[in-house]
């Protein structure tokens, strides 16, 4: 491994070094302020290193990793999401218990896991990143032990995640048994022509179901609402953004190799994934109907969003790959921004009252009349989720629709449209309740926001608007990749 | 520079009035809106003057690029650009000068209205749209103005929206003109499709260069554009909205439904003259549409009892003259008549408004009578308006109407039959004018209220200025030879009989003499029972009264079937299907909710079952 290759993974190395240093820091002095700032510093350093690396061609770092601009962009998304999470965690942790050094350590571990996932080019590194991410997340999910369901939620996530890993491992083992190679870009199958070995197919399905668990695709989605609701808001945001973003990127990296593109076009596997996508869109959206708890609602909507995104996995010709990557990254950016925005509002809400209380739609009644800034952010984010024009979500969805139409994936397109139709039926009521006049007299929204919080909220609003109105700003960055 | 600013004065005034609605007093609002119009009028006159010195008689002003259209290989950019030549100069002068006078009048007339600022804001917005319409250098911008004036017309007809009839009238005007607009839009699409440009000058040049006379494309495009013009200018068969549009305040009727907007159709055809001469057949249609509207409206005006409706029908018939002129290839005469008509019809409407106001909103001429004695100032001005309308020698109407009639006999696209129509129309004009005058102004007064005179300097200034313009307007004939240079070569010089001009000049006088005797009972001193007379009308009169039954015809042919179909599908079938879908989704959701029971063993089992199902499906 020469220096050039090493320089490719500097951002990940910075995080890894940061973890070691953070542990030493904990041993030296226990101070929440200190370690939070240190974590932020590490994240910014890594972000700078990632941005600095932009424009370098795809390069393999040993057999395990391959870094290209897509991974860099995804890692930027991961890092930004983590920084937002860090900010929210600081707000949240002030309220809970005494000192929380481990929390930040776990946060860094999650980032490292995600960082490895986005650059992995090999099933072994994939599994490594996957486990790093999962185990750190288990710790985070159950972190606030005193919360009513924290331990239960942590256990659920741990056990289900472990079983998903085992399925995945079995799948990887099958693939290895068939090909004798764990790299994403196998050559042995290509030689056999169009017939794909049965064992490879089963292996791929098992592997996919492991990934689908993380992406909470139907029917591997059951854990999602419970875990979102049980975890603290910043952690739920981490689950919704970092974990899904990284898993989806690695899924694409795995699927967009010459071999697997051919494998995916195999009739039965194609149907398998189509069914998962369609079911996710419909079931996710349907379950979100009449949902009172905001976090559960977001959990169900994330199921549907991942279902939409799955469309890009099914594209057939390799010429559309660039376009597919662009759409995915754009969609993820929009998705991440909207999630981060809503979770920010939830966290600010948590801060103003009992942290462990679940936020329901009723709590947001008449929010617009008392805290218009927060309400505006919520409106923009929800509209973005619903894919209304002039929001980033619309452009993202538009990309997906055009991809699906180009590839003649009519069944998926129909499901996407029906799903989006159902989605309006639960996003819009939330927006309406923001304007409701009924319960304005409550004093629950009276706590004013600090200047920094106002700034963050305004920043989110403007970023969302800017992406929605000038999608080319991000589009051109993506096109340059 | 001056040119590009022109529409912005009223626009700024509009925005200020809308934004500061509550804070502004009557005085401030009036100064703002009327002042903006005054600046507009002065600018227009300055522009008219500079245009004479401009090389090749054209001033253009490019503001910004709006958007661009590409059609495969050809690329056309649609600009916010203004194009001023002799034709649009006449139009902006009419729009801004007459507009200014009417604004001045309206500021006094509408003073008592509680929504005064809204009224003035709409009026200003109308002027903005109208100026964009006439100054547009491309057809898309023209269409923007075209729709803008339509919107303002809708808003102003329904200005007193508290009364249902006004709202219905506004709706009718909007929908009927929309039919024309749709046809025009299709015409524009076809035009862009075949010529690849929307710039007016380019289109006229390209059309002449690419198409022979009688080209099929040109025929259809002209026909569709004519549809738009017919809708906007209230010509047959889309004329039904104009009489109802009189529901709006009187200054609106004067500005929009007499002087400016309704002549937009005439302007459109004159603007696209390069295209229309390629299609003599459509020119012929234009002439015949003009002639038949002219006669139809003349007959309808003969029996109306509402003073504003008489004037509305007379507007229709005068626009019929303009159309006739355009159809006959007498482009300059048509535009000249447009100008003079704007003067005297605005005068007529405003004076009528003043009279109506003085008589406590009494519009029925049968309930007026003896106005001449009670309101001598207004009556005098009204008489001036009427003699211009009748085209008595020496008035502005005389010059323009004679110019039109003189062209008809020998025009290749018109002919002798149309000449006779025009003469008959002139006769009708003078008869209905006399009837109106006799009933409303002579005889004994039939109203019981005290007259409430509007005495304001601004009002008098505007009325007197319009009266002067109406009288001397004939000497202000615009020189449009540069604009229509190509189009007017075609007119051949046939030998015309000597008596043509004599007949044309004598016709209005014959009409007056005829009315003097025929309507003698109206001007007699002893009061007659008008209510009885109104009820005992014969069917023909009633038929004419309803505008020759077009409303009824359309109701039977279009509205009834449409409403019947709509009623048939009252519980929208598609909607029912969609709603049943939501019911199924709700059900589906209720079933699915049971799967989220919070039990981990079930979650893990479901995970496994799901996978097993998939693998099972894969094996089969």
Interface residues (C-beta under 8 A of the other chain):
Chain A: X155 X156 X159 X160 X163 X164 X167 X201 X202 X205 X206 X209 X213 X218 X219 X220 X222 X223 X225 X226 X268 X269 X271 X272 X275 X282 X283 X286 X287 X289 X290 X422 X425
Chain B: X582 X585 X586 X588 X589 X592 X593 X595 X596 X598 X600 X602 X603 X604 X606 X607 X608 X609 X610 X611 X613 X614 X615 X617 X618
